[in-house]
Amino acid sequence: MLSLNEKIHHLENYLSQQNENYADSFKEDIIMFINDFTDQNKLLSFLNNIVSFEEIENWADNLCSRIVLKFDSEGEEINDFIYDYIQFG
């Protein structure tokens, strides 16, 4: 079983990887929003419900895809969009 710190470290590393496509370009926005990749950051508590590195990567990829498909830059802020996804999935 992965520790919370291992999950946080993997998420940070995955989000920091070089962009392979347009959706990946939003990983930087996620990094800036989360900002503090430590177990003290309450935003990262969603990782408690994730059990594998693959699920962490899927979570990040799904968020990036959702930004591409549904984010309206004229009607909302990217930070609000990311926060809603973290809180409500």
N, CA, C and O atoms as a MOPAC input file, in Angstrom:
PM7 MOZYME 1SCF
protein

 N      0.85300 1    -1.18600 1     0.00000 1
 C      0.00000 1     0.00000 1     0.00000 1
 C      0.89100 1     1.23900 1     0.00000 1
 O      1.88100 1     1.31700 1     0.72800 1
 N      0.51800 1     2.18800 1    -0.82400 1
 C      1.29800 1     3.41400 1    -0.95300 1
 C      0.99000 1     4.37400 1     0.18700 1
 O     -0.15300 1     4.48700 1     0.63100 1
 N      2.01300 1     5.05600 1     0.64800 1
 C      1.80600 1     6.08500 1     1.66400 1
 C      1.32400 1     7.36400 1     0.98600 1
 O      1.47300 1     7.52700 1    -0.22500 1
 N      0.75500 1     8.25200 1     1.76100 1
 C      0.29600 1     9.52600 1     1.22100 1
 C      1.47300 1    10.29300 1     0.62100 1
 O      1.33600 1    10.89800 1    -0.44200 1
 N      2.60800 1    10.27400 1     1.27700 1
 C      3.78500 1    10.98000 1     0.74900 1
 C      4.24700 1    10.40700 1    -0.58800 1
 O      4.67100 1    11.16000 1    -1.46500 1
 N      4.17200 1     9.09300 1    -0.75600 1
 C      4.52800 1     8.47700 1    -2.03600 1
 C      3.55600 1     8.91400 1    -3.12600 1
 O      3.96400 1     9.19100 1    -4.25500 1
 N      2.29700 1     8.97300 1    -2.79300 1
 C      1.28200 1     9.40000 1    -3.74900 1
 C      1.49600 1    10.85600 1    -4.15300 1
 O      1.42100 1    11.20100 1    -5.33200 1
 N      1.75900 1    11.69600 1    -3.17600 1
 C      1.99800 1    13.11800 1    -3.44900 1
 C      3.22100 1    13.28300 1    -4.33600 1
 O      3.19300 1    14.03800 1    -5.30700 1
 N      4.28100 1    12.58500 1    -4.00600 1
 C      5.51600 1    12.66900 1    -4.78800 1
 C      5.27500 1    12.20600 1    -6.22900 1
 O      5.76200 1    12.82600 1    -7.17400 1
 N      4.52900 1    11.12500 1    -6.39100 1
 C      4.24300 1    10.63000 1    -7.73700 1
 C      3.38400 1    11.63500 1    -8.51600 1
 O      3.64600 1    11.89000 1    -9.69100 1
 N      2.37900 1    12.19600 1    -7.88000 1
 C      1.53900 1    13.19700 1    -8.54500 1
 C      2.38000 1    14.37700 1    -9.00700 1
 O      2.25200 1    14.81900 1   -10.14900 1
 N      3.22800 1    14.88400 1    -8.14500 1
 C      4.07300 1    16.02500 1    -8.50300 1
 C      4.98700 1    15.66800 1    -9.67300 1
 O      5.13600 1    16.45500 1   -10.60800 1
 N      5.59300 1    14.49500 1    -9.62400 1
 C      6.48100 1    14.06600 1   -10.71600 1
 C      5.72200 1    13.88500 1   -12.02200 1
 O      6.20300 1    14.28000 1   -13.08400 1
 N      4.54500 1    13.29300 1   -11.94300 1
 C      3.75200 1    13.06600 1   -13.14300 1
 C      3.32300 1    14.39000 1   -13.77200 1
 O      3.38100 1    14.55500 1   -14.99000 1
 N      2.89800 1    15.31800 1   -12.94500 1
 C      2.47700 1    16.61900 1   -13.46900 1
 C      3.64700 1    17.41100 1   -14.04100 1
 O      3.44500 1    18.29600 1   -14.87200 1
 N      4.85600 1    17.10800 1   -13.61100 1
 C      6.05100 1    17.83800 1   -14.05100 1
 C      6.67100 1    17.26600 1   -15.32200 1
 O      7.61100 1    17.84900 1   -15.86200 1
 N      6.16100 1    16.13700 1   -15.80600 1
 C      6.71100 1    15.52800 1   -17.01500 1
 C      6.46400 1    16.42000 1   -18.22000 1
 O      5.53400 1    17.22600 1   -18.24400 1
 N      7.31400 1    16.25700 1   -19.21100 1
 C      7.21300 1    17.03500 1   -20.43500 1
 C      5.86300 1    16.79600 1   -21.10900 1
 O      5.35700 1    15.67400 1   -21.13500 1
 N      5.29800 1    17.85500 1   -21.64600 1
 C      4.00400 1    17.77600 1   -22.31900 1
 C      4.11500 1    16.97900 1   -23.60500 1
 O      5.02700 1    17.18300 1   -24.40600 1
 N      3.16900 1    16.06700 1   -23.78700 1
 C      3.12100 1    15.27600 1   -25.01100 1
 C      1.98900 1    15.72200 1   -25.93100 1
 O      1.98100 1    15.39000 1   -27.11600 1
 N      1.03300 1    16.47600 1   -25.38400 1
 C     -0.10200 1    16.92200 1   -26.18900 1
 C     -0.70000 1    18.18000 1   -25.55600 1
 O     -0.24300 1    18.65200 1   -24.51500 1
 N     -1.72100 1    18.70000 1   -26.20600 1
 C     -2.34500 1    19.93600 1   -25.72800 1
 C     -2.90000 1    19.79100 1   -24.31400 1
 O     -2.72500 1    20.68600 1   -23.48700 1
 N     -3.56000 1    18.68200 1   -24.03300 1
 C     -4.14800 1    18.48000 1   -22.70000 1
 C     -3.07600 1    18.51600 1   -21.61700 1
 O     -3.30500 1    19.04600 1   -20.53000 1
 N     -1.90200 1    17.95100 1   -21.91500 1
 C     -0.81100 1    17.94300 1   -20.93400 1
 C     -0.35000 1    19.34800 1   -20.55900 1
 O      0.22200 1    19.54900 1   -19.48700 1
 N     -0.59500 1    20.31300 1   -21.42900 1
 C     -0.15300 1    21.68500 1   -21.13800 1
 C     -0.85500 1    22.24900 1   -19.90000 1
 O     -0.37900 1    23.22300 1   -19.31700 1
 N     -1.96700 1    21.66000 1   -19.49700 1
 C     -2.68400 1    22.14400 1   -18.32400 1
 C     -2.12200 1    21.59000 1   -17.01000 1
 O     -2.53700 1    22.00200 1   -15.92600 1
 N     -1.18700 1    20.66500 1   -17.11500 1
 C     -0.55300 1    20.14000 1   -15.90800 1
 C      0.14400 1    21.25400 1   -15.12600 1
 O      0.16300 1    21.23900 1   -13.89600 1
 N      0.71000 1    22.20600 1   -15.84000 1
 C      1.37000 1    23.33600 1   -15.17600 1
 C      0.37200 1    24.15500 1   -14.35500 1
 O      0.69700 1    24.62600 1   -13.26600 1
 N     -0.83700 1    24.32100 1   -14.87900 1
 C     -1.88000 1    25.03800 1   -14.13000 1
 C     -2.23700 1    24.29100 1   -12.85000 1
 O     -2.47700 1    24.90300 1   -11.80900 1
 N     -2.26900 1    22.96800 1   -12.93800 1
 C     -2.58500 1    22.14800 1   -11.76300 1
 C     -1.47000 1    22.27800 1   -10.72900 1
 O     -1.73800 1    22.40100 1    -9.53400 1
 N     -0.22700 1    22.25000 1   -11.18900 1
 C      0.91700 1    22.42100 1   -10.28400 1
 C      0.82900 1    23.76500 1    -9.57400 1
 O      0.99700 1    23.84400 1    -8.35700 1
 N      0.56500 1    24.81700 1   -10.33600 1
 C      0.48500 1    26.15600 1    -9.72400 1
 C     -0.67800 1    26.24400 1    -8.74400 1
 O     -0.56100 1    26.90300 1    -7.71100 1
 N     -1.79700 1    25.59300 1    -9.05100 1
 C     -2.94100 1    25.62400 1    -8.15000 1
 C     -2.62800 1    24.89200 1    -6.84900 1
 O     -2.86000 1    25.42400 1    -5.76300 1
 N     -2.10300 1    23.67400 1    -6.95600 1
 C     -1.80700 1    22.88900 1    -5.75600 1
 C     -0.68300 1    23.54200 1    -4.95900 1
 O     -0.77700 1    23.66200 1    -3.73800 1
 N      0.36700 1    23.95800 1    -5.63400 1
 C      1.46700 1    24.73300 1    -5.07000 1
 C      2.28100 1    23.98600 1    -4.01800 1
 O      3.50200 1    23.90300 1    -4.14200 1
 N      1.65200 1    23.45500 1    -3.01000 1
 C      2.34500 1    22.83800 1    -1.87600 1
 C      2.15500 1    21.32400 1    -1.91900 1
 O      1.11700 1    20.80700 1    -1.50600 1
 N      3.16100 1    20.62600 1    -2.42000 1
 C      3.07800 1    19.17400 1    -2.54700 1
 C      3.62600 1    18.50400 1    -1.28900 1
 O      4.65300 1    17.82600 1    -1.31500 1
 N      2.90500 1    18.71700 1    -0.18700 1
 C      3.24900 1    18.07500 1     1.08600 1
 C      1.98800 1    17.48400 1     1.69300 1
 O      0.87700 1    17.81700 1     1.27800 1
 N      2.15900 1    16.61200 1     2.66900 1
 C      0.99800 1    15.99000 1     3.30800 1
 C      0.22000 1    16.97100 1     4.18500 1
 O     -0.83200 1    16.62200 1     4.72000 1
 N      0.72400 1    18.18500 1     4.33300 1
 C      0.01600 1    19.21500 1     5.08300 1
 C     -1.03400 1    19.95000 1     4.24200 1
 O     -1.88300 1    20.65800 1     4.78300 1
 N     -0.97200 1    19.78200 1     2.94000 1
 C     -1.89600 1    20.46000 1     2.03300 1
 C     -3.20800 1    19.68100 1     1.96700 1
 O     -3.25100 1    18.56200 1     1.45600 1
 N     -4.25300 1    20.27100 1     2.47900 1
 C     -5.57200 1    19.62900 1     2.52100 1
 C     -6.14500 1    19.36600 1     1.13000 1
 O     -6.98000 1    18.47600 1     0.96900 1
 N     -5.70900 1    20.12800 1     0.12400 1
 C     -6.18000 1    19.89200 1    -1.23500 1
 C     -5.81300 1    18.49900 1    -1.72900 1
 O     -6.48500 1    17.94400 1    -2.59800 1
 N     -4.75500 1    17.94100 1    -1.17600 1
 C     -4.27800 1    16.63500 1    -1.62300 1
 C     -4.91700 1    15.47300 1    -0.87000 1
 O     -4.52400 1    14.32200 1    -1.06000 1
 N     -5.88100 1    15.75800 1    -0.03500 1
 C     -6.53600 1    14.68900 1     0.73400 1
 C     -7.29200 1    13.71200 1    -0.17700 1
 O     -7.56300 1    12.58300 1     0.23000 1
 N     -7.63400 1    14.12400 1    -1.38900 1
 C     -8.29900 1    13.21600 1    -2.32300 1
 C     -7.42000 1    11.99800 1    -2.62000 1
 O     -7.92600 1    10.94500 1    -3.01000 1
 N     -6.11400 1    12.14100 1    -2.43800 1
 C     -5.19800 1    11.02800 1    -2.69500 1
 C     -5.40300 1     9.87000 1    -1.71700 1
 O     -4.97600 1     8.74700 1    -1.98400 1
 N     -6.05100 1    10.14000 1    -0.59500 1
 C     -6.33300 1     9.06800 1     0.36100 1
 C     -7.24500 1     8.00500 1    -0.23400 1
 O     -7.23200 1     6.85500 1     0.20400 1
 N     -8.03700 1     8.38900 1    -1.23300 1
 C     -8.97700 1     7.45800 1    -1.86600 1
 C     -8.39200 1     6.76400 1    -3.08900 1
 O     -9.07400 1     5.98100 1    -3.75100 1
 N     -7.14400 1     7.04900 1    -3.38400 1
 C     -6.47400 1     6.47500 1    -4.55000 1
 C     -5.46100 1     5.44600 1    -4.05300 1
 O     -4.76300 1     5.68100 1    -3.06600 1
 N     -5.38500 1     4.30200 1    -4.74200 1
 C     -4.54600 1     3.22400 1    -4.21800 1
 C     -3.33300 1     2.88100 1    -5.08300 1
 O     -2.48000 1     2.10300 1    -4.65500 1
 N     -3.23500 1     3.44800 1    -6.29800 1
 C     -2.11200 1     3.06700 1    -7.15500 1
 C     -1.58400 1     4.27800 1    -7.92100 1
 O     -2.24800 1     5.30700 1    -8.04800 1
 N     -0.36400 1     4.10900 1    -8.42300 1
 C      0.23000 1     5.16100 1    -9.25800 1
 C     -0.58400 1     5.34900 1   -10.53000 1
 O     -0.73400 1     6.47000 1   -11.01600 1
 N     -1.10300 1     4.26300 1   -11.06400 1
 C     -1.91000 1     4.34000 1   -12.28100 1
 C     -3.16500 1     5.18900 1   -12.05200 1
 O     -3.54300 1     5.97500 1   -12.92000 1
 N     -3.80600 1     5.03900 1   -10.90400 1
 C     -4.98800 1     5.84900 1   -10.58900 1
 C     -4.63300 1     7.32700 1   -10.47300 1
 O     -5.41900 1     8.18600 1   -10.87000 1
 N     -3.47100 1     7.62400 1    -9.93800 1
 C     -3.01400 1     9.01900 1    -9.83100 1
 C     -2.84700 1     9.60700 1   -11.22700 1
 O     -3.29300 1    10.72300 1   -11.49300 1
 N     -2.21000 1     8.86200 1   -12.10600 1
 C     -2.01000 1     9.33400 1   -13.47600 1
 C     -3.34800 1     9.49200 1   -14.19700 1
 O     -3.54500 1    10.45900 1   -14.93200 1
 N     -4.26200 1     8.55200 1   -13.99000 1
 C     -5.59200 1     8.66600 1   -14.59100 1
 C     -6.32600 1     9.88800 1   -14.07100 1
 O     -7.00700 1    10.57500 1   -14.83200 1
 N     -6.19500 1    10.16700 1   -12.77500 1
 C     -6.84400 1    11.34000 1   -12.19500 1
 C     -6.33600 1    12.60600 1   -12.88200 1
 O     -7.12700 1    13.45800 1   -13.28500 1
 N     -5.02700 1    12.72700 1   -13.01400 1
 C     -4.43400 1    13.91100 1   -13.64200 1
 C     -4.83600 1    14.01000 1   -15.11200 1
 O     -5.17700 1    15.09100 1   -15.59200 1
 N     -4.79900 1    12.88800 1   -15.82700 1
 C     -5.18000 1    12.89200 1   -17.24300 1
 C     -6.65200 1    13.25000 1   -17.41900 1
 O     -7.00900 1    13.98200 1   -18.34100 1
 N     -7.50400 1    12.73600 1   -16.53800 1
 C     -8.93200 1    13.05800 1   -16.61600 1
 C     -9.19000 1    14.53600 1   -16.35800 1
 O    -10.02700 1    15.15000 1   -17.02000 1
 N     -8.47800 1    15.10300 1   -15.40400 1
 C     -8.63600 1    16.53500 1   -15.14000 1
 C     -8.18300 1    17.35100 1   -16.34800 1
 O     -8.87300 1    18.28500 1   -16.75600 1
 N     -7.04900 1    17.01200 1   -16.91200 1
 C     -6.57400 1    17.73500 1   -18.09900 1
 C     -7.56600 1    17.61500 1   -19.25600 1
 O     -7.83600 1    18.59500 1   -19.95000 1
 N     -8.09800 1    16.43000 1   -19.45800 1
 C     -9.08300 1    16.22600 1   -20.52400 1
 C    -10.35200 1    17.03000 1   -20.26800 1
 O    -10.92700 1    17.61400 1   -21.18700 1
 N    -10.77600 1    17.05400 1   -19.02700 1
 C    -11.97900 1    17.80900 1   -18.68100 1
 C    -11.75700 1    19.30600 1   -18.91500 1
 O    -12.66700 1    20.00400 1   -19.36100 1
 N    -10.56600 1    19.79400 1   -18.62100 1
 C    -10.25600 1    21.20700 1   -18.87700 1
 C    -10.39400 1    21.49000 1   -20.36600 1
 O    -11.00900 1    22.48200 1   -20.75600 1
 N     -9.82500 1    20.62600 1   -21.19800 1
 C     -9.89200 1    20.81100 1   -22.65100 1
 C    -11.35000 1    20.82400 1   -23.12100 1
 O    -11.73200 1    21.65400 1   -23.94500 1
 N    -12.15100 1    19.91100 1   -22.59900 1
 C    -13.52000 1    19.75000 1   -23.09800 1
 C    -14.52500 1    20.72900 1   -22.51200 1
 O    -15.46600 1    21.12900 1   -23.19900 1
 N    -14.34300 1    21.12400 1   -21.24800 1
 C    -15.41700 1    21.86100 1   -20.57400 1
 C    -15.04000 1    23.22300 1   -20.01700 1
 O    -15.92800 1    24.00500 1   -19.67700 1
 N    -13.76400 1    23.53100 1   -19.91300 1
 C    -13.37400 1    24.80600 1   -19.31500 1
 C    -13.73800 1    25.95900 1   -20.23900 1
 O    -13.42500 1    25.94100 1   -21.43000 1
 N    -14.40200 1    26.95800 1   -19.67400 1
 C    -14.80000 1    28.16100 1   -20.40800 1
 C    -14.01300 1    29.33000 1   -19.84700 1
 O    -14.36800 1    29.88500 1   -18.80700 1
 N    -12.94400 1    29.70500 1   -20.53500 1
 C    -12.06100 1    30.76100 1   -20.02700 1
 C    -12.75700 1    32.11600 1   -19.93600 1
 O    -12.29800 1    32.99700 1   -19.21000 1
 N    -13.83700 1    32.28900 1   -20.65000 1
 C    -14.56100 1    33.55500 1   -20.58400 1
 C    -15.50300 1    33.61600 1   -19.39000 1
 O    -15.84600 1    34.70200 1   -18.92400 1
 N    -15.92200 1    32.45600 1   -18.89000 1
 C    -16.91800 1    32.44600 1   -17.83400 1
 C    -16.42700 1    31.97300 1   -16.47800 1
 O    -17.15800 1    32.07200 1   -15.49300 1
 N    -15.19400 1    31.45500 1   -16.40300 1
 C    -14.70100 1    30.94900 1   -15.13000 1
 C    -13.17900 1    31.02900 1   -15.06800 1
 O    -12.50300 1    31.21400 1   -16.08000 1
 N    -12.67500 1    30.88700 1   -13.87900 1
 C    -11.23300 1    30.89300 1   -13.65000 1
 C    -10.72000 1    29.45900 1   -13.62700 1
 O    -11.41000 1    28.55700 1   -13.15200 1
 N     -9.51500 1    29.24800 1   -14.13600 1
 C     -8.93700 1    27.90900 1   -14.16400 1
 C     -8.78400 1    27.34200 1   -12.75500 1
 O     -8.98500 1    26.14500 1   -12.54900 1
 N     -8.43300 1    28.17700 1   -11.79000 1
 C     -8.28300 1    27.69800 1   -10.41200 1
 C     -9.60100 1    27.20400 1    -9.83500 1
 O     -9.62400 1    26.20600 1    -9.11400 1
 N    -10.69100 1    27.88400 1   -10.13900 1
 C    -12.00700 1    27.43500 1    -9.68400 1
 C    -12.37200 1    26.09800 1   -10.32100 1
 O    -12.93600 1    25.22400 1    -9.66300 1
 N    -12.05100 1    25.94600 1   -11.58900 1
 C    -12.33700 1    24.71300 1   -12.30200 1
 C    -11.56100 1    23.55000 1   -11.68700 1
 O    -12.12600 1    22.47900 1   -11.46300 1
 N    -10.28300 1    23.75100 1   -11.41500 1
 C     -9.44400 1    22.71400 1   -10.81900 1
 C     -9.94000 1    22.38800 1    -9.41800 1
 O    -10.02800 1    21.21700 1    -9.04800 1
 N    -10.26200 1    23.40500 1    -8.64000 1
 C    -10.75500 1    23.18700 1    -7.27100 1
 C    -12.02900 1    22.34100 1    -7.28200 1
 O    -12.16300 1    21.40300 1    -6.49600 1
 N    -12.95400 1    22.67300 1    -8.16500 1
 C    -14.20500 1    21.90500 1    -8.24900 1
 C    -13.92200 1    20.44200 1    -8.58800 1
 O    -14.56400 1    19.54600 1    -8.04000 1
 N    -12.97800 1    20.19500 1    -9.47600 1
 C    -12.66400 1    18.81500 1    -9.84000 1
 C    -12.05200 1    18.07800 1    -8.65500 1
 O    -12.38700 1    16.92200 1    -8.39800 1
 N    -11.17000 1    18.73800 1    -7.94600 1
 C    -10.55900 1    18.10600 1    -6.76400 1
 C    -11.61500 1    17.77500 1    -5.71100 1
 O    -11.58600 1    16.70100 1    -5.10900 1
 N    -12.52800 1    18.68700 1    -5.49800 1
 C    -13.53800 1    18.50000 1    -4.45300 1
 C    -14.64800 1    17.53600 1    -4.84800 1
 O    -15.10700 1    16.74100 1    -4.02900 1
 N    -15.07500 1    17.60800 1    -6.10000 1
 C    -16.28700 1    16.88700 1    -6.51200 1
 C    -16.07400 1    15.84800 1    -7.60800 1
 O    -16.99100 1    15.10300 1    -7.95300 1
 N    -14.86600 1    15.80100 1    -8.15000 1
 C    -14.54500 1    14.80700 1    -9.17500 1
 C    -15.07200 1    15.09000 1   -10.53100 1
 O    -14.85100 1    14.30800 1   -11.45500 1

